[in-house]
Amino acid sequence: MGAEYEGVNTGELADNANEEGGHITDLSVTPDFAKDAIMKAGDVKAHLIEKSKGVEGVNQEKLLKLAEEIEFKESQLEILSEALIGACKELPPEIGANLKDEEKKKLHTTLIDKTGPEYEAEAKTLDKDLRLSIFKIFSRLLPVAKYPVILAGSSPFKQLAGENTIKVPDDKDIISAGPNLPDFYKVLKEMENGKELEGLKIVQLTDLNGKPDGNYDIQGKIKVDGQRGFVDFSIFFPTIDTRDPKNGFLNVGRDDLTADVRRIHNPDNEREFVDVPFASKDTTELLYIKNVLREIALFKFHKYKKGKEEFPWLTPKALQRLSSLAIMNNHDFDQIMTMLDKGVEDLNREELEGAKEFLLELRGKYKNSNFNGEGLSKDLCGPETKDEHCVEVAVNKITPEIKKEMNEALDQANRAEKVFKGENEYAKLTPEAKTEIINKIFGELSVIYNKYSANLAKINSQNDNDFIPFTAMTALEEHFLSPIFDNLLYYEAELKKQSN
């Protein structure tokens, strides 16, 4: 399939996805698919009536009609009920009753026509299976969409980057205004019953503080005829109700966004087509900027604490986002740094401002440094890689290693803490025995630390191809491993006192 692509799944759009790139899963509800009983409409109605008590502005008639139109499985009853109740709340008149149907479909969304023949080649940069999956799902969803819906993530990025990227999109990430959820779910359920897709489920997402934020994500796999068999898809539903706080990276239907409308033909019958709103360059850049900042801000769980001080560090996914931004901006990192303010919103402003300042600090350190190695990216890419692809290849190579080493270091740090405190199987150990284990952990983590130091020695700060690897190595060495070593030294000193 080519180089691994990081994707932008829609859980990630709500700040909390979990993929190979290294996100934390932060789903507040995990369905139990062992329960598969289909519920009776009467029982569903009774549940919806009880569940919606005390929720202001719910259109009960619309809600109860859904109990008859949608198949409810016991495993999804609670979360689907909550999602539908939220989607059936009456909207303020200025975005609801006062708008004509066509105005609702374009609410805060500027559509740029790119359906002409001059854009056909760009559309075909997506492989046949992906085009077929996009055709299948959008040809069914767009006719029932009352509010805007946009295809985001890897597919638009490929259209925008063209030959400047070697990444291969492998899924579909869709962002839809919240009120579309009931109609979309109904259509997708029909497609699942017709064996056109499988694994349909709805999950509830949370904010930076781990609390449900009204976000829902519909996920599944759409059937295609080619080698893949199935293509993953996710649909993210941020709120457009101006009385509620924003709850996503891109609040389609609420934020002023642009989309390129591209014509996607059915690969099995070229006479059939659907005009699909793809996230534009501006919209995609905004998404990736917010991804980068939120990545850093989100990892409170993994920030290694020394006293009250927290050490931020970059995640593998954030490095891939920076790489994507670089590809779309001719690798002008100074320009990218000026764009970071776009990703700072009123919501969670303190965390996002901190993430922005962290990146700016690293950029300043890089520009003011005097590293004159042979070039880390050049070393990682090898002579066979084109220069314009070098950053991307380098990031693809280091991110799996970084993820593995982060997890290993964190596991060892947690183990050292248990040893020092004498928890669980370490309860009966003498101070000397504890010290021996901690010394061994110190040695194992030193291997990773020395590797990062050796990589930093290869950096050539005169070439911006090394900026992202520099960012990774510096952040991990100074802001992740060093605090762990400080704690290990503290443990050893305290154990030595106990021995005496």
N, C-alpha and C positions, 0 to 999 in steps of 0.2 A: 504494500500500500504506500510505500515511500516513507519519508520522514514522519515521525510522530507529530501530530498536531495537537495543540493544547485544548482546542475547543473552548466554547464559552457556554457551558450548559446553563439553563435558566435558573437552576438553584443558585448558581454562582451569581447571577444577576441580582439575587436577593441576598448576597453576601455570604453564602454558606455551603458551597458545593463540595463534593468529595470526588476527586478524579486522580488519575495518575500524576497530574501536575502537583498535587500535594495540598489540597484544601482540607479543612476540618469539616466533617459532616456535622450539621447542626439542625437536623430535622427534629421537630418536637413530637412528631407522631410517626411511628413506623407501623404500617398496617400488618396485621396478622393474616396472611393469605391461607392459613390452614382453615379459616372459616370462609366457606364459599357459598353458603346458602343465600338464594335470592329471596328478598323479603317481599311480603305482600304490600300492595299499594296502601291499604288501610292502615297497616302498622307503621309504614313510613310517614303517612300523613300525621298520625298521632304523635310520632316522634318529632316531626318538624314543628308542629304546633307547640309542643312542650319546650323544645329547644329554642324557639324564637320568642318565647315570653320575655318581656323586658327589653327586647332589642327594638329600638325606635326606628320607625320609618320603613318597616318591612312590608312589601306588597304581598299580603297573605294569599290572595287569589293566584298570583303568578307562582308563588312558592309551592302551594298545594297542587297546582297543575303539573309541576315538575315531578311530583311523586308518582303521577300516572304515566308520564312520558319517559322517565329515566329508570333504568334497571338499577336497583340498589342491592349490592351484596352486603352481607352482614359485616364482612371485614372492613368495608369502607363506609359504613353507615355514619359514624360520628364525624369523620373528617369531611365527607361529602356534604353532610347536612350543614356543617359550619360554613363551608365554601358557598353553598347555594344560598344560605340565609344572607351572607354578606353581599352576594351578587344581586339579590332581590331587594336590597334597600333602595328606596326612592332617591334619585339624584337631585341635587339642587336644580332649579328650573333652567339656569343659564347653560347647563351642560346636559339637560334632560328634556323636559317637556317643551321648552321654548325653541329647541333646535329641530330643523328638518332632518330627515333620514340621511341625506347626502352630506349635510353639515356634521352630523355625528361621526360619519365614517372618516372624515378628514380632520377631526377635532385636534387642534394643535399640531397637525402633521402636514408638512409640505411635500407633495408627491412630485418627483422629477421624472418625466417621461424618458425612459431608455428602452423602449420596446421596438425601436426601428431596426432595420437589417444591419446597420453599422455596429450594433451591439451584440449580434448573434454569436460572434466568436468568443466574446467575454462569457456569455452564458454557457458555452460549451467547454469552458475550462473546468466545469464541474463534471464528474464522471457520470456515466449513464444511470447507474443505480441511484445516485444522489438526485439527479434531475427527475427521475421517475418518482422518487419519494416526495420531492417538493411538489411536483405536479399533482400527485394523488391527494396529498393532504390539503393543499391550498385550493384545489378545485372543489373540495367539499366544504372547507371552512369559510372561504371568502363570501359565498352566497348567503350565509347566515350571520355574517359579522355585522353588528350594529355600530361598532366603534372601531378605531384603528387597530391594525395588527401588522407587525413587521417581522421579517426574517432577519435575525442578527447572528453574530458570531462568525464561525469559520467560512461559511459560504459567501457572505458579502465580502469578507476579508480577501478571499481568493479572487473574487471579481475585481477588487480594487488593486491588489498587489500584482496579479498576473504572473509574469515570468520572474518577478523579483523575489518570489517566495517558492520554496520547494515543499511547503506544507500541503497536505492533502486533507480537505474537509471530510469528516466521516460521520457527521451527525447533523441534525437540524435543530436549531435553537430559535424559538419563536417567542416574541413578546406581544401580548395582547392586552388591550384595556380590560379591566376587571369585569365589566358588565357582560362581556362576551362569553364568560365561563359556562353558564348553563347550556347555551345553544351549542357551544363547541363540544362540551362533554357528551351531550346527547348524540351529536353526529359521530363522534369518535367511538361511542359505545355501539352504535349501529355498525360501524366499520369493523369493530372487534367481533361482533356477532356474525358478520359476514366473512370472517376469516381474512380480512384485509390488513389487520394489525393484531398484535398480541401484547400481553403484559400491561394493559391499560391500568393506571393507578393515579391517584391524586395524593399529593403530600403537602403538609403544611410547613411553612418555613418560618424562620425567626430573625429577629434583628440582631444588632451587634451585642446586645446584652443577653441574648439567648431566650427572649420572650417572643411568643407568637405575634406577628406584626400584620396579620390579615393577608399575607401573601400565600398563594397556592400555586402549585406546579403540577401540571398534568404530564405524565410521562408514559412512554410506550415504545413499541417497535413496529414500524410499518413494513409490510411485506413488499419486496421487490423481486424481479425475476432473475437478476444477475447473480454474480458470484457471492455477494454478501448475504443474500437471502432476506435479511432484515436490516433496516436502518433505524437507529435510535432517534427519537424526537422528544423534545420537551417544550411545553408551552407555559410561560410565566405570565401571571395575571396581577400586575400592580394596580393599586387603587387609583381611580381618577376623581374620586370624591374630594373636593377641595376642603371639606370639613375634617378630613382625616390627614394625618402626617404622610408624607411620601414614604414609600416602602420598597423602592427598587432602584437599581442603577439608572435605568431608562424607564420613566413612567410614561409609556406610550398612551396618548390621549390626554396627557396632562402637561408634560414638558413640550416645549417647542422643538420638534425634531424634523429632520428631513429623511426621505426615503427615495431610493432609485427604483422606479417600477420597471422590472425586467420581464421579458416574455420567456416563459419556460414551456417548451414543447414537450408533449408526451413522446419519449424516445421510441415507443412502440407504434406510434401513429402521429407523425409530424403535423397532421392537419389539426390535431387537438392541442390547445395551449391554454395557459393561465397566466395573467399578468400579476406578478408577485412583487410586493413592496420589500425591497432589500434595504437594509440599513446603509445610508450613504457614508461617504468618507468622514464627514463631520460627526455623524452619529456613532460610527464605529470607533473613531478616536476618543470620543467622550466616554464610550463604554470601557475602552481599555485603560484610559486614565483613571477612571473610578475603580476599575479592577485593581490596578497597581496600588493605589492608596488604601483601598479597603482591605487588600491582602495583608498589608503591613499592620493596619489597625486591628484586624480581626484576630490576630494570633495571640491574644492575651493568654490563652491557655498554655501556649508553648513559649511565652516569654519567660526566660529563666530569671528568677528574682534573686537579688542579693540585697537583703534587708528590704527597704521600701523602694529601691531603685529598680526600674524595669529597663531591660535592654532590648530594643526592637531589632529585628533582623528580617531580611528579605526571604520570601518563600520562593520555591522553584516556579510557581505559577506567575508570580510577579515578574520574574526574570523573562519569562516567555512573553508576557504582555509588553514589557519594555522592548523586546525584540520586534514584536509586531508593530509597535508605534514607530520604531526605527525604520522598518521596511517601508512604511507609508509616508515617511518624512525624510527620505534620502539620507538616513542615518545622521540627521542633524540633532544631536542630543541637547544642544543648547536651546534649540527651538522647542523640543519636547519639554524641557524644564519650565519654559514660559507657559506651557499649556496646563500645568498641574493645578492652577487655581480653579480650572473648570470642574475639577473633581471634588472640590471642597464645598459641601452644602451645609445648610443650617443644622440639619440632623447629624448628630455625632461630629460636630465641627471640631471639637478639641482633638479627638483621635485622628481625624483626617488632616488637620493642620500639622499635627505632630509627624504624621507619615510624610507629608510634603516636605517639611523642614529636614527630615532625615535624608530624603533623596537629594535635596539641594546641597546638604552638607557633604554627602559623598561625591556629588558632581564637582563641587568646589575643591575637595581634597584631590580628586583625580587631575583636574586642570592645573593645580598648583604643585603637583608632585613632579618628581624628576626620575620616574622609572624609565630605564633604557634597556630593558631586556629584549629578547629576540621577537617577542610578541606571543602572548598566550593563545589568542584566537588563531593565529597562524599555526601554532603548534598543534592545537586541537583539530583544526580543519584539514591540514595536510595539503600537499601541492595540487591535488586533483580538484579541490573546491574553488569555484569562481569567487572572486573577491566580494561581489555583491551578496553572495550567500554565506559568507564566512561567519558573520555574527550569528546567524540563524543556526548554522551547523554547530558552532561552538556551544550555544545555549542548549541545543538538543542533546549534546553530549554530556554537559555538566549537570543538567537538572536531575536526571535519574540518580546520579551519584550523590548529589547534594541531599536529595530526599532520603536516601538510604542512610547517609552519614548523620543527618539531623536526628533521625529516629534512633539510630544506634547511640548517639551521644546523649540524647534525652533519657533513654532507657538506662544507660550506665549512670547518669547523674541521679536518677530516682533510686537506683539500686544502692548507690553510695550513701544516700541520705538514710535509707532503711538500715544499712549496715551501721552507720554512725549512731543512730537512735536505738539500735538493738531491737528492731521490729521483726515479727514473724520468725523465720528460721534463724535469724541472727541474734535472737534474744539472749542466748547463753554464751556468746563469744566473749573472749577476753579482749581488752583494749589492743593487745598485741596482734591477736588474730584479725580484729577489725582493720587495724592499720595495714596488715599484709594484703587484705582484699582491696582496700582503697588504693594502695600503691599500685596494684595490678591494674585497676581501672584507670589510674593516672597514666600508666604506660600505654594502655590500649588507645586512650583518647589522644595521647601525644602523637600517635601515628597520623591521625586525621589532621591535627593542628600543623604538624610539620609538612604535610602534603599541601595545605593551603598556603603556608609560608613559601614553599618552593614554587607554587604557582604564581604567587605575587611577584616573585623575583623574575618571572618571565614577562611581566607586564611592560608594555611600551606605551607610555602615556602620550606620546606624540601621535598615536594612531587611535582614533575613537572606536575602532573595532574591538578594542580591549576594555571599553568602559563597562559593559554589562558583566563580563567575567570578573573585573576588578571589584565591581559593586558586590557581587556574590561572595568573593573570597574575603574582602574586607569586613563585610557585615558578619559573616560566619565566624571569622577568626576573632574579631574584636568584641562583637556584641553577643556572641552565643557561646563559643568555646571558652573564652577568657573568664567570664563569670563562673562557669562550671569549675574551671581550675581553681579559681579563688575559693570556692566552697570546699573543694577537695583539700586544699592546703589548710583551711580552717579546721576541717575534720581531723586531719593528721595532727595539728598542733594541740587540739583539745584532747585527743586520745593519748598523746604523749604526756600531758599533765596527769591524766588518769593513771597511766602506767607508773608514774613517779609517786 
